[in-house]
Amino acid sequence: MEKKKSPSKSYNDKIKTPMYRMVTKKTYGAKKYYYSVLPASKKGDEVEITMKTGSKYIGQVNDKNERNGFGKYYVYHGGTYEGYWLNGYKHGQGKFYNKEGRLVYDGLWECGEPHGQGIIYDKNNKVVYNGFLNKGKTKNGKLWTDYK
């Protein structure tokens, strides 16, 4: 039987430092995001966070280096979120743009999901939905996933 390799000690030490953080998303199970943080020059300044995937966040963080306050999140293979964060999750007013830079959602977010009053746009910038979303679902129960 072949013995499993354990991660190197240096890797484990590295991810335990304040410059790296593991975030667990509670809604869909455990997802691990390891990232590096370029610190702000003074309190209140923006930081730049580069995720393991290559995605990047520029904005405010809390004392745990979680995205918190206003910031922009550039998804490596996707779009861009610009808006407010709370403890690492999209939360409050925010806009999501697709990878071509076209606005597809403008509205409220809660715990990383579109939740509350929001507007969804189609590829021709026409409003296709204007109303309340409940965890990414429109009032007729249709799940909107273009923000993922």
Biotite code that builds the C-alpha atoms (Angstrom):
import biotite.structure as struc

atoms = struc.array([
    struc.Atom([0.000, 0.000, 0.000], chain_id="A", res_id=1, res_name="MET", atom_name="CA", element="C"),
    struc.Atom([1.330, 3.412, -0.987], chain_id="A", res_id=2, res_name="GLU", atom_name="CA", element="C"),
    struc.Atom([1.703, 5.960, 1.792], chain_id="A", res_id=3, res_name="LYS", atom_name="CA", element="C"),
    struc.Atom([-0.147, 9.274, 1.285], chain_id="A", res_id=4, res_name="LYS", atom_name="CA", element="C"),
    struc.Atom([2.036, 12.334, 1.101], chain_id="A", res_id=5, res_name="LYS", atom_name="CA", element="C"),
    struc.Atom([1.269, 15.020, 3.641], chain_id="A", res_id=6, res_name="SER", atom_name="CA", element="C"),
    struc.Atom([1.650, 18.683, 2.729], chain_id="A", res_id=7, res_name="PRO", atom_name="CA", element="C"),
    struc.Atom([5.097, 20.061, 3.396], chain_id="A", res_id=8, res_name="SER", atom_name="CA", element="C"),
    struc.Atom([5.696, 21.672, 6.764], chain_id="A", res_id=9, res_name="LYS", atom_name="CA", element="C"),
    struc.Atom([6.564, 24.944, 5.093], chain_id="A", res_id=10, res_name="SER", atom_name="CA", element="C"),
    struc.Atom([3.194, 25.013, 3.294], chain_id="A", res_id=11, res_name="TYR", atom_name="CA", element="C"),
    struc.Atom([1.312, 24.322, 6.536], chain_id="A", res_id=12, res_name="ASN", atom_name="CA", element="C"),
    struc.Atom([3.333, 26.975, 8.347], chain_id="A", res_id=13, res_name="ASP", atom_name="CA", element="C"),
    struc.Atom([2.717, 29.421, 5.520], chain_id="A", res_id=14, res_name="LYS", atom_name="CA", element="C"),
    struc.Atom([-1.077, 29.156, 5.561], chain_id="A", res_id=15, res_name="ILE", atom_name="CA", element="C"),
    struc.Atom([-1.179, 29.655, 9.331], chain_id="A", res_id=16, res_name="LYS", atom_name="CA", element="C"),
    struc.Atom([0.461, 33.069, 9.133], chain_id="A", res_id=17, res_name="THR", atom_name="CA", element="C"),
    struc.Atom([-1.666, 36.250, 9.255], chain_id="A", res_id=18, res_name="PRO", atom_name="CA", element="C"),
    struc.Atom([-0.805, 36.797, 5.581], chain_id="A", res_id=19, res_name="MET", atom_name="CA", element="C"),
    struc.Atom([-2.857, 33.713, 4.624], chain_id="A", res_id=20, res_name="TYR", atom_name="CA", element="C"),
    struc.Atom([-6.382, 32.792, 5.661], chain_id="A", res_id=21, res_name="ARG", atom_name="CA", element="C"),
    struc.Atom([-8.806, 29.911, 5.112], chain_id="A", res_id=22, res_name="MET", atom_name="CA", element="C"),
    struc.Atom([-12.465, 30.899, 4.690], chain_id="A", res_id=23, res_name="VAL", atom_name="CA", element="C"),
    struc.Atom([-15.285, 28.349, 4.966], chain_id="A", res_id=24, res_name="THR", atom_name="CA", element="C"),
    struc.Atom([-18.483, 29.225, 3.145], chain_id="A", res_id=25, res_name="LYS", atom_name="CA", element="C"),
    struc.Atom([-21.331, 27.974, 5.294], chain_id="A", res_id=26, res_name="LYS", atom_name="CA", element="C"),
    struc.Atom([-24.134, 27.852, 2.720], chain_id="A", res_id=27, res_name="THR", atom_name="CA", element="C"),
    struc.Atom([-22.728, 25.207, 0.370], chain_id="A", res_id=28, res_name="TYR", atom_name="CA", element="C"),
    struc.Atom([-20.267, 23.315, 2.549], chain_id="A", res_id=29, res_name="GLY", atom_name="CA", element="C"),
    struc.Atom([-16.572, 23.762, 3.066], chain_id="A", res_id=30, res_name="ALA", atom_name="CA", element="C"),
    struc.Atom([-14.671, 25.639, 0.397], chain_id="A", res_id=31, res_name="LYS", atom_name="CA", element="C"),
    struc.Atom([-11.083, 26.582, 1.063], chain_id="A", res_id=32, res_name="LYS", atom_name="CA", element="C"),
    struc.Atom([-9.597, 29.766, -0.293], chain_id="A", res_id=33, res_name="TYR", atom_name="CA", element="C"),
    struc.Atom([-5.945, 30.419, 0.451], chain_id="A", res_id=34, res_name="TYR", atom_name="CA", element="C"),
    struc.Atom([-4.686, 33.849, -0.390], chain_id="A", res_id=35, res_name="TYR", atom_name="CA", element="C"),
    struc.Atom([-1.897, 36.298, 0.169], chain_id="A", res_id=36, res_name="SER", atom_name="CA", element="C"),
    struc.Atom([-2.449, 39.820, 1.409], chain_id="A", res_id=37, res_name="VAL", atom_name="CA", element="C"),
    struc.Atom([-0.408, 42.879, 0.515], chain_id="A", res_id=38, res_name="LEU", atom_name="CA", element="C"),
    struc.Atom([-0.887, 45.000, 3.650], chain_id="A", res_id=39, res_name="PRO", atom_name="CA", element="C"),
    struc.Atom([-2.162, 48.549, 3.692], chain_id="A", res_id=40, res_name="ALA", atom_name="CA", element="C"),
    struc.Atom([0.334, 51.273, 4.467], chain_id="A", res_id=41, res_name="SER", atom_name="CA", element="C"),
    struc.Atom([-1.916, 52.586, 7.259], chain_id="A", res_id=42, res_name="LYS", atom_name="CA", element="C"),
    struc.Atom([-5.189, 51.621, 8.927], chain_id="A", res_id=43, res_name="LYS", atom_name="CA", element="C"),
    struc.Atom([-8.202, 52.268, 6.701], chain_id="A", res_id=44, res_name="GLY", atom_name="CA", element="C"),
    struc.Atom([-6.253, 52.012, 3.446], chain_id="A", res_id=45, res_name="ASP", atom_name="CA", element="C"),
    struc.Atom([-7.127, 49.446, 0.822], chain_id="A", res_id=46, res_name="GLU", atom_name="CA", element="C"),
    struc.Atom([-5.328, 46.128, 0.690], chain_id="A", res_id=47, res_name="VAL", atom_name="CA", element="C"),
    struc.Atom([-4.750, 43.877, -2.293], chain_id="A", res_id=48, res_name="GLU", atom_name="CA", element="C"),
    struc.Atom([-5.587, 40.196, -1.848], chain_id="A", res_id=49, res_name="ILE", atom_name="CA", element="C"),
    struc.Atom([-4.618, 37.617, -4.464], chain_id="A", res_id=50, res_name="THR", atom_name="CA", element="C"),
    struc.Atom([-6.487, 34.326, -4.220], chain_id="A", res_id=51, res_name="MET", atom_name="CA", element="C"),
    struc.Atom([-4.913, 30.953, -4.985], chain_id="A", res_id=52, res_name="LYS", atom_name="CA", element="C"),
    struc.Atom([-7.086, 30.879, -8.145], chain_id="A", res_id=53, res_name="THR", atom_name="CA", element="C"),
    struc.Atom([-5.603, 34.155, -9.424], chain_id="A", res_id=54, res_name="GLY", atom_name="CA", element="C"),
    struc.Atom([-8.699, 36.202, -8.576], chain_id="A", res_id=55, res_name="SER", atom_name="CA", element="C"),
    struc.Atom([-7.976, 39.535, -6.905], chain_id="A", res_id=56, res_name="LYS", atom_name="CA", element="C"),
    struc.Atom([-9.661, 41.745, -4.294], chain_id="A", res_id=57, res_name="TYR", atom_name="CA", element="C"),
    struc.Atom([-8.825, 45.392, -3.736], chain_id="A", res_id=58, res_name="ILE", atom_name="CA", element="C"),
    struc.Atom([-10.554, 47.049, -0.816], chain_id="A", res_id=59, res_name="GLY", atom_name="CA", element="C"),
    struc.Atom([-11.036, 47.186, 2.902], chain_id="A", res_id=60, res_name="GLN", atom_name="CA", element="C"),
    struc.Atom([-10.603, 44.286, 5.340], chain_id="A", res_id=61, res_name="VAL", atom_name="CA", element="C"),
    struc.Atom([-11.346, 43.665, 9.015], chain_id="A", res_id=62, res_name="ASN", atom_name="CA", element="C"),
    struc.Atom([-8.859, 42.641, 11.722], chain_id="A", res_id=63, res_name="ASP", atom_name="CA", element="C"),
    struc.Atom([-8.976, 39.008, 10.494], chain_id="A", res_id=64, res_name="LYS", atom_name="CA", element="C"),
    struc.Atom([-8.011, 40.036, 6.923], chain_id="A", res_id=65, res_name="ASN", atom_name="CA", element="C"),
    struc.Atom([-11.528, 39.179, 5.727], chain_id="A", res_id=66, res_name="GLU", atom_name="CA", element="C"),
    struc.Atom([-13.038, 41.358, 3.018], chain_id="A", res_id=67, res_name="ARG", atom_name="CA", element="C"),
    struc.Atom([-15.065, 43.911, 4.965], chain_id="A", res_id=68, res_name="ASN", atom_name="CA", element="C"),
    struc.Atom([-16.324, 47.333, 3.902], chain_id="A", res_id=69, res_name="GLY", atom_name="CA", element="C"),
    struc.Atom([-16.126, 48.506, 0.304], chain_id="A", res_id=70, res_name="PHE", atom_name="CA", element="C"),
    struc.Atom([-14.079, 46.691, -2.313], chain_id="A", res_id=71, res_name="GLY", atom_name="CA", element="C"),
    struc.Atom([-13.764, 45.290, -5.825], chain_id="A", res_id=72, res_name="LYS", atom_name="CA", element="C"),
    struc.Atom([-13.351, 41.575, -6.500], chain_id="A", res_id=73, res_name="TYR", atom_name="CA", element="C"),
    struc.Atom([-11.971, 40.561, -9.898], chain_id="A", res_id=74, res_name="TYR", atom_name="CA", element="C"),
    struc.Atom([-12.732, 36.886, -10.608], chain_id="A", res_id=75, res_name="VAL", atom_name="CA", element="C"),
    struc.Atom([-9.950, 35.333, -12.710], chain_id="A", res_id=76, res_name="TYR", atom_name="CA", element="C"),
    struc.Atom([-12.258, 33.360, -15.047], chain_id="A", res_id=77, res_name="HIS", atom_name="CA", element="C"),
    struc.Atom([-15.377, 35.459, -14.548], chain_id="A", res_id=78, res_name="GLY", atom_name="CA", element="C"),
    struc.Atom([-16.709, 38.869, -13.779], chain_id="A", res_id=79, res_name="GLY", atom_name="CA", element="C"),
    struc.Atom([-16.244, 41.634, -11.244], chain_id="A", res_id=80, res_name="THR", atom_name="CA", element="C"),
    struc.Atom([-18.127, 42.451, -8.063], chain_id="A", res_id=81, res_name="TYR", atom_name="CA", element="C"),
    struc.Atom([-18.010, 46.029, -6.827], chain_id="A", res_id=82, res_name="GLU", atom_name="CA", element="C"),
    struc.Atom([-19.692, 46.792, -3.543], chain_id="A", res_id=83, res_name="GLY", atom_name="CA", element="C"),
    struc.Atom([-19.859, 46.109, 0.152], chain_id="A", res_id=84, res_name="TYR", atom_name="CA", element="C"),
    struc.Atom([-18.606, 43.111, 2.134], chain_id="A", res_id=85, res_name="TRP", atom_name="CA", element="C"),
    struc.Atom([-19.180, 41.813, 5.641], chain_id="A", res_id=86, res_name="LEU", atom_name="CA", element="C"),
    struc.Atom([-16.807, 39.299, 7.246], chain_id="A", res_id=87, res_name="ASN", atom_name="CA", element="C"),
    struc.Atom([-15.648, 37.894, 3.903], chain_id="A", res_id=88, res_name="GLY", atom_name="CA", element="C"),
    struc.Atom([-19.020, 37.782, 2.126], chain_id="A", res_id=89, res_name="TYR", atom_name="CA", element="C"),
    struc.Atom([-20.711, 40.094, -0.388], chain_id="A", res_id=90, res_name="LYS", atom_name="CA", element="C"),
    struc.Atom([-23.188, 41.907, 1.825], chain_id="A", res_id=91, res_name="HIS", atom_name="CA", element="C"),
    struc.Atom([-25.102, 45.144, 1.237], chain_id="A", res_id=92, res_name="GLY", atom_name="CA", element="C"),
    struc.Atom([-25.343, 47.186, -1.957], chain_id="A", res_id=93, res_name="GLN", atom_name="CA", element="C"),
    struc.Atom([-23.264, 45.859, -4.851], chain_id="A", res_id=94, res_name="GLY", atom_name="CA", element="C"),
    struc.Atom([-22.968, 45.454, -8.601], chain_id="A", res_id=95, res_name="LYS", atom_name="CA", element="C"),
    struc.Atom([-21.829, 42.424, -10.570], chain_id="A", res_id=96, res_name="PHE", atom_name="CA", element="C"),
    struc.Atom([-20.327, 42.766, -14.060], chain_id="A", res_id=97, res_name="TYR", atom_name="CA", element="C"),
    struc.Atom([-19.725, 39.821, -16.408], chain_id="A", res_id=98, res_name="ASN", atom_name="CA", element="C"),
    struc.Atom([-16.288, 39.050, -17.850], chain_id="A", res_id=99, res_name="LYS", atom_name="CA", element="C"),
    struc.Atom([-16.954, 41.421, -20.769], chain_id="A", res_id=100, res_name="GLU", atom_name="CA", element="C"),
    struc.Atom([-17.576, 44.261, -18.277], chain_id="A", res_id=101, res_name="GLY", atom_name="CA", element="C"),
    struc.Atom([-21.352, 44.462, -18.815], chain_id="A", res_id=102, res_name="ARG", atom_name="CA", element="C"),
    struc.Atom([-23.534, 45.117, -15.749], chain_id="A", res_id=103, res_name="LEU", atom_name="CA", element="C"),
    struc.Atom([-25.700, 42.047, -15.049], chain_id="A", res_id=104, res_name="VAL", atom_name="CA", element="C"),
    struc.Atom([-26.905, 42.698, -11.474], chain_id="A", res_id=105, res_name="TYR", atom_name="CA", element="C"),
    struc.Atom([-27.345, 45.795, -9.340], chain_id="A", res_id=106, res_name="ASP", atom_name="CA", element="C"),
    struc.Atom([-28.835, 45.361, -5.903], chain_id="A", res_id=107, res_name="GLY", atom_name="CA", element="C"),
    struc.Atom([-28.567, 43.966, -2.413], chain_id="A", res_id=108, res_name="LEU", atom_name="CA", element="C"),
    struc.Atom([-26.458, 40.982, -1.318], chain_id="A", res_id=109, res_name="TRP", atom_name="CA", element="C"),
    struc.Atom([-26.479, 38.884, 1.826], chain_id="A", res_id=110, res_name="GLU", atom_name="CA", element="C"),
    struc.Atom([-23.899, 36.259, 2.820], chain_id="A", res_id=111, res_name="CYS", atom_name="CA", element="C"),
    struc.Atom([-22.498, 36.156, -0.730], chain_id="A", res_id=112, res_name="GLY", atom_name="CA", element="C"),
    struc.Atom([-25.840, 35.752, -2.533], chain_id="A", res_id=113, res_name="GLU", atom_name="CA", element="C"),
    struc.Atom([-28.131, 38.270, -4.270], chain_id="A", res_id=114, res_name="PRO", atom_name="CA", element="C"),
    struc.Atom([-30.757, 38.819, -1.582], chain_id="A", res_id=115, res_name="HIS", atom_name="CA", element="C"),
    struc.Atom([-33.174, 41.723, -1.337], chain_id="A", res_id=116, res_name="GLY", atom_name="CA", element="C"),
    struc.Atom([-34.179, 44.315, -3.914], chain_id="A", res_id=117, res_name="GLN", atom_name="CA", element="C"),
    struc.Atom([-32.241, 43.930, -7.153], chain_id="A", res_id=118, res_name="GLY", atom_name="CA", element="C"),
    struc.Atom([-32.226, 44.416, -10.903], chain_id="A", res_id=119, res_name="ILE", atom_name="CA", element="C"),
    struc.Atom([-31.021, 41.761, -13.369], chain_id="A", res_id=120, res_name="ILE", atom_name="CA", element="C"),
    struc.Atom([-29.981, 42.835, -16.892], chain_id="A", res_id=121, res_name="TYR", atom_name="CA", element="C"),
    struc.Atom([-29.736, 40.783, -20.090], chain_id="A", res_id=122, res_name="ASP", atom_name="CA", element="C"),
    struc.Atom([-26.952, 40.909, -22.701], chain_id="A", res_id=123, res_name="LYS", atom_name="CA", element="C"),
    struc.Atom([-28.609, 43.949, -24.350], chain_id="A", res_id=124, res_name="ASN", atom_name="CA", element="C"),
    struc.Atom([-28.705, 45.881, -21.045], chain_id="A", res_id=125, res_name="ASN", atom_name="CA", element="C"),
    struc.Atom([-32.487, 45.453, -20.836], chain_id="A", res_id=126, res_name="LYS", atom_name="CA", element="C"),
    struc.Atom([-34.040, 44.840, -17.429], chain_id="A", res_id=127, res_name="VAL", atom_name="CA", element="C"),
    struc.Atom([-35.208, 41.213, -17.238], chain_id="A", res_id=128, res_name="VAL", atom_name="CA", element="C"),
    struc.Atom([-36.086, 41.267, -13.541], chain_id="A", res_id=129, res_name="TYR", atom_name="CA", element="C"),
    struc.Atom([-36.680, 44.075, -11.076], chain_id="A", res_id=130, res_name="ASN", atom_name="CA", element="C"),
    struc.Atom([-37.767, 42.903, -7.655], chain_id="A", res_id=131, res_name="GLY", atom_name="CA", element="C"),
    struc.Atom([-36.908, 40.917, -4.584], chain_id="A", res_id=132, res_name="PHE", atom_name="CA", element="C"),
    struc.Atom([-34.424, 38.036, -4.704], chain_id="A", res_id=133, res_name="LEU", atom_name="CA", element="C"),
    struc.Atom([-34.242, 35.395, -1.990], chain_id="A", res_id=134, res_name="ASN", atom_name="CA", element="C"),
    struc.Atom([-30.766, 33.813, -1.884], chain_id="A", res_id=135, res_name="LYS", atom_name="CA", element="C"),
    struc.Atom([-30.384, 34.207, -5.641], chain_id="A", res_id=136, res_name="GLY", atom_name="CA", element="C"),
    struc.Atom([-33.952, 33.180, -6.538], chain_id="A", res_id=137, res_name="LYS", atom_name="CA", element="C"),
    struc.Atom([-36.529, 35.460, -8.123], chain_id="A", res_id=138, res_name="THR", atom_name="CA", element="C"),
    struc.Atom([-40.035, 35.591, -6.638], chain_id="A", res_id=139, res_name="LYS", atom_name="CA", element="C"),
    struc.Atom([-41.205, 32.940, -9.130], chain_id="A", res_id=140, res_name="ASN", atom_name="CA", element="C"),
    struc.Atom([-38.501, 30.582, -7.789], chain_id="A", res_id=141, res_name="GLY", atom_name="CA", element="C"),
    struc.Atom([-36.087, 30.824, -10.730], chain_id="A", res_id=142, res_name="LYS", atom_name="CA", element="C"),
    struc.Atom([-32.483, 30.544, -9.527], chain_id="A", res_id=143, res_name="LEU", atom_name="CA", element="C"),
    struc.Atom([-30.237, 33.200, -11.052], chain_id="A", res_id=144, res_name="TRP", atom_name="CA", element="C"),
    struc.Atom([-26.613, 32.042, -11.231], chain_id="A", res_id=145, res_name="THR", atom_name="CA", element="C"),
    struc.Atom([-24.909, 34.484, -13.623], chain_id="A", res_id=146, res_name="ASP", atom_name="CA", element="C"),
    struc.Atom([-23.081, 36.046, -10.665], chain_id="A", res_id=147, res_name="TYR", atom_name="CA", element="C"),
    struc.Atom([-21.091, 32.890, -9.857], chain_id="A", res_id=148, res_name="LYS", atom_name="CA", element="C"),
])
